[in-house]
Amino acid sequence: MIGKLRGQIDSVDEGTVIIDVAGVGYQVRVTAGELDRIGGVGEEVILYIHTHVREDALELFGFRSRRELQVFQMLVGVSGVGPRMAMDTLSALDPADFLRAVGSADIAVLTQVSGVGRKTAERLVLELQDRVGGIDLTPAAAEDAGGDAPVEEAAEALQALGYNRAEAVRAVRRVVRGAAETDIDVQDLIRLALRELSGEGGMS
């Protein structure tokens, strides 16, 4: 089993990235949020891997943090939830928000995920609620936002404007990655992230 990959990004496509490890290219499926923040071709990346073996294929699913991998593996352990649905869930909800929704039995939040109906959401709560209580959500939230206070503050401001956490964090990370200045303040992060979210893109 492959548990972790460290190498250079060879190419990035919709939903997948190829990691060059000592000349061998590993195709890894990643969440939408990870795809936005993973970096460009030639950059080094470390991904924690879940190896999914089927009769006709072997698929790799990659995550930046052990926490996200842990939540993914919890998801695929639920009856009726496969790797694709688990990835869709973590693309729509970051791990902290997903765990909070399960812990509080918030069916409305869980059914926002494409392909997750009420019955599936209820099954997630039934099978996982007892398991999420021992997970510390504060470090997870900080880790998923990049561990950076301005990034977290900007994402929270966007949430207050009505954006969900996943799209807010993705937009802020795109701004940080594309910024010429390394010391960008919160107000600029919010302003530029709003441009990203409105579809204008680009930075000035």
VOPAGU-2260 file (C-alpha; in pm, 1 decimal, decimal comma):
REM VOPAGU-2260
SITE   aa  ch    i         X         Y         Z
SITE  MET   A    0       0,0       0,0       0,0
SITE  ILE   A    1     111,1     355,2     -73,3
SITE  GLY   A    2      68,1     574,6     235,2
SITE  LYS   A    3     250,2     894,3     140,6
SITE  LEU   A    4     403,9    1054,2    -167,9
SITE  ARG   A    5     663,6    1327,2    -183,2
SITE  GLY   A    6     768,2    1456,9    -523,4
SITE  GLN   A    7     728,3    1722,2    -789,7
SITE  ILE   A    8     404,6    1812,9    -959,9
SITE  ASP   A    9     423,6    1686,8   -1317,4
SITE  SER   A   10      77,0    1792,9   -1429,8
SITE  VAL   A   11    -257,4    1902,0   -1292,6
SITE  ASP   A   12    -590,9    1810,2   -1445,4
SITE  GLU   A   13    -952,8    1827,6   -1335,9
SITE  GLY   A   14    -969,1    1628,6   -1013,8
SITE  THR   A   15    -625,6    1471,2   -1048,6
SITE  VAL   A   16    -257,2    1552,3   -1017,9
SITE  ILE   A   17      44,3    1353,3   -1133,8
SITE  ILE   A   18     329,8    1344,9    -883,7
SITE  ASP   A   19     676,7    1262,9   -1014,4
SITE  VAL   A   20     860,2    1059,0    -750,9
SITE  ALA   A   21    1211,2     966,6    -866,5
SITE  GLY   A   22    1096,2     944,5   -1226,2
SITE  VAL   A   23     776,4     752,3   -1159,0
SITE  GLY   A   24     449,1     939,9   -1213,3
SITE  TYR   A   25     166,8     865,9    -970,3
SITE  GLN   A   26    -179,8     981,0   -1068,8
SITE  VAL   A   27    -361,2    1095,5    -756,0
SITE  ARG   A   28    -720,0    1209,5    -714,9
SITE  VAL   A   29    -758,7    1518,0    -496,7
SITE  THR   A   30   -1046,9    1728,7    -368,1
SITE  ALA   A   31   -1152,6    2050,2    -540,0
SITE  GLY   A   32   -1000,2    2254,0    -257,4
SITE  GLU   A   33    -671,1    2067,2    -280,8
SITE  LEU   A   34    -661,6    2118,8    -655,4
SITE  ASP   A   35    -685,9    2494,8    -600,2
SITE  ARG   A   36    -399,7    2510,6    -350,7
SITE  ILE   A   37    -167,4    2232,6    -458,6
SITE  GLY   A   38      69,6    2457,3    -652,2
SITE  GLY   A   39     210,6    2463,9   -1003,3
SITE  VAL   A   40     406,9    2225,0   -1222,3
SITE  GLY   A   41     755,2    2164,4   -1085,0
SITE  GLU   A   42     669,9    2248,6    -724,6
SITE  GLU   A   43     729,6    1992,8    -450,7
SITE  VAL   A   44     429,0    1849,7    -275,0
SITE  ILE   A   45     364,3    1598,2       1,3
SITE  LEU   A   46      37,1    1406,7      -3,8
SITE  TYR   A   47     -94,8    1147,7     239,5
SITE  ILE   A   48    -244,4     866,5      35,6
SITE  HIS   A   49    -540,2     634,5      57,6
SITE  THR   A   50    -491,4     340,0    -179,9
SITE  HIS   A   51    -816,4     202,2    -315,0
SITE  VAL   A   52    -790,5    -137,0    -484,7
SITE  ARG   A   53   -1062,0    -267,5    -715,1
SITE  GLU   A   54   -1071,6    -574,6    -936,3
SITE  ASP   A   55    -991,9    -370,3   -1245,7
SITE  ALA   A   56    -801,3     -71,7   -1108,5
SITE  LEU   A   57    -590,1      78,3    -834,1
SITE  GLU   A   58    -671,6     438,7    -741,7
SITE  LEU   A   59    -480,9     681,0    -522,2
SITE  PHE   A   60    -656,3     956,6    -325,9
SITE  GLY   A   61    -431,2    1228,6    -185,9
SITE  PHE   A   62    -459,9    1476,5     101,3
SITE  ARG   A   63    -232,6    1748,0     239,6
SITE  SER   A   64    -307,3    1662,0     601,8
SITE  ARG   A   65    -342,0    1342,9     801,5
SITE  ARG   A   66    -663,7    1487,3     946,2
SITE  GLU   A   67    -827,7    1511,9     604,3
SITE  LEU   A   68    -711,3    1159,0     520,6
SITE  GLN   A   69    -857,8    1038,6     851,8
SITE  VAL   A   70   -1196,2    1193,3     772,7
SITE  PHE   A   71   -1190,6    1048,1     419,6
SITE  GLN   A   72   -1124,2     701,5     560,0
SITE  MET   A   73   -1408,4     746,6     808,6
SITE  LEU   A   74   -1637,1     832,8     519,7
SITE  VAL   A   75   -1549,8     533,0     302,8
SITE  GLY   A   76   -1607,5     312,5     605,1
SITE  VAL   A   77   -1975,9     406,7     601,6
SITE  SER   A   78   -2201,0     159,7     422,6
SITE  GLY   A   79   -2300,2     288,6      81,8
SITE  VAL   A   80   -2029,4     557,6      67,4
SITE  GLY   A   81   -1754,4     500,1    -187,9
SITE  PRO   A   82   -1435,4     698,7    -254,1
SITE  ARG   A   83   -1598,8     925,6    -513,5
SITE  MET   A   84   -1878,9    1030,3    -277,9
SITE  ALA   A   85   -1624,0    1080,7       0,2
SITE  MET   A   86   -1420,9    1310,1    -228,1
SITE  ASP   A   87   -1734,8    1502,6    -327,5
SITE  THR   A   88   -1811,6    1547,4      41,9
SITE  LEU   A   89   -1466,3    1684,4     124,5
SITE  SER   A   90   -1477,6    1906,7    -184,7
SITE  ALA   A   91   -1800,5    2064,7     -61,2
SITE  LEU   A   92   -1723,8    2068,3     313,5
SITE  ASP   A   93   -1384,2    2099,2     478,2
SITE  PRO   A   94   -1313,9    1829,7     739,4
SITE  ALA   A   95   -1395,1    2052,3    1038,0
SITE  ASP   A   96   -1732,4    2157,5     896,5
SITE  PHE   A   97   -1817,8    1799,7     801,7
SITE  LEU   A   98   -1735,1    1670,4    1148,8
SITE  ARG   A   99   -1937,2    1949,2    1311,9
SITE  ALA   A  100   -2234,0    1868,9    1089,0
SITE  VAL   A  101   -2215,3    1500,0    1182,1
SITE  GLY   A  102   -2165,2    1575,3    1550,4
SITE  SER   A  103   -2468,6    1804,2    1560,5
SITE  ALA   A  104   -2677,4    1584,0    1325,8
SITE  ASP   A  105   -2711,9    1877,0    1085,0
SITE  ILE   A  106   -2881,9    1696,2     796,6
SITE  ALA   A  107   -2936,7    2021,3     604,2
SITE  VAL   A  108   -2561,5    2084,3     577,6
SITE  LEU   A  109   -2481,3    1726,2     480,5
SITE  THR   A  110   -2741,9    1717,4     203,5
SITE  GLN   A  111   -2575,1    2017,8      38,3
SITE  VAL   A  112   -2319,0    1769,3     -93,3
SITE  SER   A  113   -2390,5    1648,0    -445,8
SITE  GLY   A  114   -2519,3    1290,4    -434,6
SITE  VAL   A  115   -2594,1    1293,7     -61,7
SITE  GLY   A  116   -2965,9    1261,3       0,2
SITE  ARG   A  117   -3144,5    1261,8     331,8
SITE  LYS   A  118   -3110,2     886,6     384,2
SITE  THR   A  119   -2735,7     895,3     321,0
SITE  ALA   A  120   -2696,5    1197,2     548,9
SITE  GLU   A  121   -2885,6    1017,6     825,3
SITE  ARG   A  122   -2662,1     711,6     777,5
SITE  LEU   A  123   -2351,3     928,7     809,0
SITE  VAL   A  124   -2479,1    1066,7    1137,9
SITE  LEU   A  125   -2583,5     724,5    1265,2
SITE  GLU   A  126   -2252,3     555,3    1186,4
SITE  LEU   A  127   -2008,9     839,1    1260,1
SITE  GLN   A  128   -2158,0    1054,9    1535,0
SITE  ASP   A  129   -2004,9     850,6    1815,8
SITE  ARG   A  130   -1663,8     863,6    1647,1
SITE  VAL   A  131   -1633,2    1237,6    1586,5
SITE  GLY   A  132   -1663,0    1336,0    1951,9
SITE  GLY   A  133   -1299,5    1259,5    2026,8
SITE  ILE   A  134   -1160,4    1461,2    1735,4
SITE  ASP   A  135   -1026,2    1806,8    1816,8
SITE  LEU   A  136   -1181,2    2038,0    1557,7
SITE  THR   A  137    -984,4    2350,8    1644,1
SITE  PRO   A  138    -647,6    2226,9    1511,3
SITE  ALA   A  139    -824,0    2077,9    1212,4
SITE  ALA   A  140    -982,8    2408,9    1121,1
SITE  ALA   A  141    -649,7    2590,9    1153,5
SITE  GLU   A  142    -468,7    2324,0     953,9
SITE  ASP   A  143    -724,2    2327,5     673,2
SITE  ALA   A  144    -696,0    2704,8     644,2
SITE  GLY   A  145    -320,1    2677,0     613,3
SITE  GLY   A  146    -247,7    2750,4     977,3
SITE  ASP   A  147    -236,9    3122,0     898,6
SITE  ALA   A  148    -443,9    3365,1    1106,2
SITE  PRO   A  149    -500,5    3624,5     825,4
SITE  VAL   A  150    -620,0    3348,4     592,1
SITE  GLU   A  151    -859,7    3217,9     855,5
SITE  GLU   A  152    -985,6    3569,3     936,2
SITE  ALA   A  153   -1045,0    3649,3     568,4
SITE  ALA   A  154   -1228,1    3319,6     515,3
SITE  GLU   A  155   -1452,2    3389,4     815,4
SITE  ALA   A  156   -1532,7    3735,3     677,7
SITE  LEU   A  157   -1637,2    3581,9     345,7
SITE  GLN   A  158   -1854,5    3330,8     530,0
SITE  ALA   A  159   -2025,9    3622,6     704,2
SITE  LEU   A  160   -2106,3    3757,5     356,7
SITE  GLY   A  161   -2287,2    3436,2     270,9
SITE  TYR   A  162   -2021,2    3218,4     107,1
SITE  ASN   A  163   -1975,6    2864,7     236,5
SITE  ARG   A  164   -1648,0    2783,1     409,5
SITE  ALA   A  165   -1507,9    2559,7     135,9
SITE  GLU   A  166   -1540,5    2819,5    -142,2
SITE  ALA   A  167   -1423,0    3100,1      88,3
SITE  VAL   A  168   -1105,5    2916,1     188,4
SITE  ARG   A  169   -1034,5    2816,8    -172,8
SITE  ALA   A  170   -1066,5    3177,5    -291,4
SITE  VAL   A  171    -839,5    3311,6     -15,5
SITE  ARG   A  172    -578,0    3045,2     -88,9
SITE  ARG   A  173    -580,9    3134,9    -460,1
SITE  VAL   A  174    -516,8    3496,9    -365,1
SITE  VAL   A  175    -230,3    3403,5    -131,4
SITE  ARG   A  176     -72,9    3177,9    -393,1
SITE  GLY   A  177     -91,0    3445,8    -662,0
SITE  ALA   A  178      11,5    3743,8    -447,3
SITE  ALA   A  179     338,4    3916,2    -529,7
SITE  GLU   A  180     371,0    4031,4    -169,8
SITE  THR   A  181     416,1    3772,4     103,0
SITE  ASP   A  182     283,1    4008,4     373,7
SITE  ILE   A  183     -66,5    4074,5     239,8
SITE  ASP   A  184    -312,8    4212,4     495,6
SITE  VAL   A  185    -656,4    4078,8     578,2
SITE  GLN   A  186    -851,6    4355,3     405,5
SITE  ASP   A  187    -665,0    4300,0      79,9
SITE  LEU   A  188    -718,0    3925,5     113,7
SITE  ILE   A  189   -1092,0    3980,2     148,8
SITE  ARG   A  190   -1109,5    4228,4    -140,1
SITE  LEU   A  191    -912,9    4009,7    -380,2
SITE  ALA   A  192   -1091,5    3692,9    -273,3
SITE  LEU   A  193   -1424,2    3861,6    -346,7
SITE  ARG   A  194   -1296,3    3931,3    -697,2
SITE  GLU   A  195   -1208,8    3564,3    -732,0
SITE  LEU   A  196   -1552,5    3461,4    -614,0
SITE  SER   A  197   -1728,2    3705,9    -845,6
SITE  GLY   A  198   -1544,6    3548,8   -1139,0
SITE  GLU   A  199   -1328,2    3848,3   -1224,9
SITE  GLY   A  200   -1006,0    3660,8   -1129,6
SITE  GLY   A  201    -667,6    3817,7   -1171,2
SITE  MET   A  202    -477,6    4035,4    -928,2
SITE  SER   A  203    -369,4    4397,1    -939,4
